[in-house]
Amino acid sequence: MNEVAGNAPKTTPDMSLVKPAWIVLIVGWVIMLVPFPGTGWIGGMIAGIGGCVLAIINLTRGVVGIGVAQLLCALLVTPVVYWIGFTIFAGSVLSAVSG
């Protein structure tokens, strides 16, 4: 009886990488907002590449809705956050130079 129950097919998709993918995206975005030279590229690599890879893994595991949302966030939100971080960095440099 236990053998039959142990071999039952999975009906729910594996959601083991959903939270880590969101964490990677958010950590990358936060790093991009730090006004220090080079953090925009580092955060972009983390959020862009890492987020895309984890989103694609989620898509292949059957978590389609969340995987598509993560992929769109990695591809569309990351450049927006990059430019916001660049603006913060430029503002901090200009305030340091003028004041």
C-alpha atoms as an extended CHARMM CRD file, in Angstrom:
* protein
*
        99  EXT
         1         1  MET       CA              0.0000000000        0.0000000000        0.0000000000  PROA      1               0.0000000000
         2         2  ASN       CA              2.8140000000        2.4110000000        0.8190000000  PROA      2               0.0000000000
         3         3  GLU       CA              4.5530000000        1.6480000000       -2.4680000000  PROA      3               0.0000000000
         4         4  VAL       CA              1.5170000000        2.7060000000       -4.4800000000  PROA      4               0.0000000000
         5         5  ALA       CA              1.1550000000        5.9630000000       -2.5540000000  PROA      5               0.0000000000
         6         6  GLY       CA              4.8540000000        6.7000000000       -2.9370000000  PROA      6               0.0000000000
         7         7  ASN       CA              4.7130000000        6.3120000000       -6.7190000000  PROA      7               0.0000000000
         8         8  ALA       CA              1.7320000000        8.6350000000       -7.2140000000  PROA      8               0.0000000000
         9         9  PRO       CA              2.3720000000       11.3160000000       -9.8490000000  PROA      9               0.0000000000
        10        10  LYS       CA              2.8340000000       14.8990000000       -8.7940000000  PROA      10              0.0000000000
        11        11  THR       CA             -0.2210000000       17.0370000000       -9.4510000000  PROA      11              0.0000000000
        12        12  THR       CA              1.1360000000       20.3810000000       -8.2670000000  PROA      12              0.0000000000
        13        13  PRO       CA              4.0960000000       22.0830000000       -9.9360000000  PROA      13              0.0000000000
        14        14  ASP       CA              7.3990000000       22.3060000000       -8.1020000000  PROA      14              0.0000000000
        15        15  MET       CA              7.6090000000       25.8040000000       -6.6460000000  PROA      15              0.0000000000
        16        16  SER       CA             11.0140000000       25.4910000000       -5.0290000000  PROA      16              0.0000000000
        17        17  LEU       CA             12.6400000000       28.3290000000       -7.0440000000  PROA      17              0.0000000000
        18        18  VAL       CA              9.8180000000       30.8710000000       -6.9900000000  PROA      18              0.0000000000
        19        19  LYS       CA             10.9110000000       32.6720000000       -3.8280000000  PROA      19              0.0000000000
        20        20  PRO       CA             14.6470000000       32.5890000000       -4.6350000000  PROA      20              0.0000000000
        21        21  ALA       CA             13.9450000000       34.1170000000       -8.0500000000  PROA      21              0.0000000000
        22        22  TRP       CA             12.0420000000       37.0200000000       -6.5070000000  PROA      22              0.0000000000
        23        23  ILE       CA             14.7820000000       37.4420000000       -3.9120000000  PROA      23              0.0000000000
        24        24  VAL       CA             17.4520000000       37.5530000000       -6.6440000000  PROA      24              0.0000000000
        25        25  LEU       CA             15.4760000000       40.1630000000       -8.5650000000  PROA      25              0.0000000000
        26        26  ILE       CA             14.8540000000       42.3710000000       -5.5280000000  PROA      26              0.0000000000
        27        27  VAL       CA             18.4430000000       42.1020000000       -4.2670000000  PROA      27              0.0000000000
        28        28  GLY       CA             19.7450000000       43.0200000000       -7.7200000000  PROA      28              0.0000000000
        29        29  TRP       CA             17.4200000000       46.0240000000       -7.8980000000  PROA      29              0.0000000000
        30        30  VAL       CA             18.4310000000       47.2300000000       -4.4370000000  PROA      30              0.0000000000
        31        31  ILE       CA             22.1130000000       46.9240000000       -5.3540000000  PROA      31              0.0000000000
        32        32  MET       CA             21.4250000000       48.9830000000       -8.4810000000  PROA      32              0.0000000000
        33        33  LEU       CA             20.0310000000       51.8110000000       -6.3420000000  PROA      33              0.0000000000
        34        34  VAL       CA             23.1750000000       52.1560000000       -4.2120000000  PROA      34              0.0000000000
        35        35  PRO       CA             24.9280000000       55.3790000000       -5.3260000000  PROA      35              0.0000000000
        36        36  PHE       CA             28.4120000000       53.9240000000       -5.7500000000  PROA      36              0.0000000000
        37        37  PRO       CA             30.3130000000       53.4070000000       -9.0270000000  PROA      37              0.0000000000
        38        38  GLY       CA             29.8540000000       49.9370000000      -10.4830000000  PROA      38              0.0000000000
        39        39  THR       CA             26.8880000000       48.8520000000       -8.4140000000  PROA      39              0.0000000000
        40        40  GLY       CA             24.5340000000       49.4180000000      -11.3370000000  PROA      40              0.0000000000
        41        41  TRP       CA             26.3670000000       46.8470000000      -13.4450000000  PROA      41              0.0000000000
        42        42  ILE       CA             26.6380000000       44.3710000000      -10.5810000000  PROA      42              0.0000000000
        43        43  GLY       CA             22.9550000000       44.6940000000       -9.7310000000  PROA      43              0.0000000000
        44        44  GLY       CA             22.0580000000       44.4750000000      -13.4040000000  PROA      44              0.0000000000
        45        45  MET       CA             23.9610000000       41.2320000000      -13.7530000000  PROA      45              0.0000000000
        46        46  ILE       CA             22.3170000000       39.7920000000      -10.6550000000  PROA      46              0.0000000000
        47        47  ALA       CA             18.7740000000       40.8950000000      -11.4980000000  PROA      47              0.0000000000
        48        48  GLY       CA             18.9960000000       40.5740000000      -15.2630000000  PROA      48              0.0000000000
        49        49  ILE       CA             20.9190000000       37.3830000000      -15.7820000000  PROA      49              0.0000000000
        50        50  GLY       CA             20.1520000000       35.6150000000      -12.5110000000  PROA      50              0.0000000000
        51        51  GLY       CA             16.4890000000       36.5670000000      -12.6250000000  PROA      51              0.0000000000
        52        52  CYS       CA             16.1440000000       35.4080000000      -16.2370000000  PROA      52              0.0000000000
        53        53  VAL       CA             17.8200000000       32.0820000000      -15.5510000000  PROA      53              0.0000000000
        54        54  LEU       CA             15.6810000000       31.3620000000      -12.4960000000  PROA      54              0.0000000000
        55        55  ALA       CA             12.5210000000       32.4720000000      -14.3290000000  PROA      55              0.0000000000
        56        56  ILE       CA             13.2960000000       30.1300000000      -17.2210000000  PROA      56              0.0000000000
        57        57  ILE       CA             13.8910000000       27.2890000000      -14.7800000000  PROA      57              0.0000000000
        58        58  ASN       CA             10.5130000000       28.0410000000      -13.2020000000  PROA      58              0.0000000000
        59        59  LEU       CA              8.9120000000       28.0030000000      -16.6460000000  PROA      59              0.0000000000
        60        60  THR       CA             10.3760000000       24.5970000000      -17.4260000000  PROA      60              0.0000000000
        61        61  ARG       CA              9.1680000000       23.2420000000      -14.0930000000  PROA      61              0.0000000000
        62        62  GLY       CA              5.5850000000       24.1800000000      -14.8910000000  PROA      62              0.0000000000
        63        63  VAL       CA              5.1780000000       27.3820000000      -12.8810000000  PROA      63              0.0000000000
        64        64  VAL       CA              4.1350000000       29.3020000000      -15.9800000000  PROA      64              0.0000000000
        65        65  GLY       CA              2.2910000000       32.3450000000      -14.6190000000  PROA      65              0.0000000000
        66        66  ILE       CA              4.8880000000       33.2440000000      -12.0300000000  PROA      66              0.0000000000
        67        67  GLY       CA              7.7400000000       32.3680000000      -14.3910000000  PROA      67              0.0000000000
        68        68  VAL       CA              6.4120000000       34.7250000000      -17.0760000000  PROA      68              0.0000000000
        69        69  ALA       CA              5.9830000000       37.5020000000      -14.4940000000  PROA      69              0.0000000000
        70        70  GLN       CA              9.5410000000       37.0070000000      -13.2560000000  PROA      70              0.0000000000
        71        71  LEU       CA             10.9210000000       36.9450000000      -16.7930000000  PROA      71              0.0000000000
        72        72  LEU       CA              9.0880000000       40.1440000000      -17.7060000000  PROA      72              0.0000000000
        73        73  CYS       CA             10.3130000000       41.8200000000      -14.5210000000  PROA      73              0.0000000000
        74        74  ALA       CA             13.8720000000       40.7560000000      -15.2370000000  PROA      74              0.0000000000
        75        75  LEU       CA             13.7080000000       42.0340000000      -18.8130000000  PROA      75              0.0000000000
        76        76  LEU       CA             11.5880000000       45.1780000000      -18.4100000000  PROA      76              0.0000000000
        77        77  VAL       CA             11.8790000000       46.4070000000      -14.8180000000  PROA      77              0.0000000000
        78        78  THR       CA             15.6540000000       45.9540000000      -14.5150000000  PROA      78              0.0000000000
        79        79  PRO       CA             16.5400000000       48.6560000000      -17.1100000000  PROA      79              0.0000000000
        80        80  VAL       CA             14.0830000000       51.0670000000      -15.4690000000  PROA      80              0.0000000000
        81        81  VAL       CA             15.6330000000       50.4840000000      -12.0520000000  PROA      81              0.0000000000
        82        82  TYR       CA             19.0830000000       50.8940000000      -13.6410000000  PROA      82              0.0000000000
        83        83  TRP       CA             18.1930000000       54.3630000000      -14.9080000000  PROA      83              0.0000000000
        84        84  ILE       CA             16.6490000000       55.3250000000      -11.5740000000  PROA      84              0.0000000000
        85        85  GLY       CA             19.8780000000       54.2210000000       -9.8580000000  PROA      85              0.0000000000
        86        86  PHE       CA             21.9180000000       56.1560000000      -12.4100000000  PROA      86              0.0000000000
        87        87  THR       CA             19.8560000000       59.2730000000      -11.6550000000  PROA      87              0.0000000000
        88        88  ILE       CA             20.4150000000       58.8210000000       -7.9220000000  PROA      88              0.0000000000
        89        89  PHE       CA             24.1440000000       58.3810000000       -8.5220000000  PROA      89              0.0000000000
        90        90  ALA       CA             24.3420000000       61.4620000000      -10.7810000000  PROA      90              0.0000000000
        91        91  GLY       CA             22.4150000000       63.5070000000       -8.2150000000  PROA      91              0.0000000000
        92        92  SER       CA             24.7420000000       62.4520000000       -5.4150000000  PROA      92              0.0000000000
        93        93  VAL       CA             27.8210000000       63.2680000000       -7.5310000000  PROA      93              0.0000000000
        94        94  LEU       CA             26.4380000000       66.6640000000       -8.4850000000  PROA      94              0.0000000000
        95        95  SER       CA             25.5670000000       67.4980000000       -4.8840000000  PROA      95              0.0000000000
        96        96  ALA       CA             29.0480000000       66.4580000000       -3.7480000000  PROA      96              0.0000000000
        97        97  VAL       CA             30.7410000000       68.5650000000       -6.4430000000  PROA      97              0.0000000000
        98        98  SER       CA             28.6150000000       71.6690000000       -5.9490000000  PROA      98              0.0000000000
        99        99  GLY       CA             28.4420000000       71.6570000000       -2.1900000000  PROA      99              0.0000000000
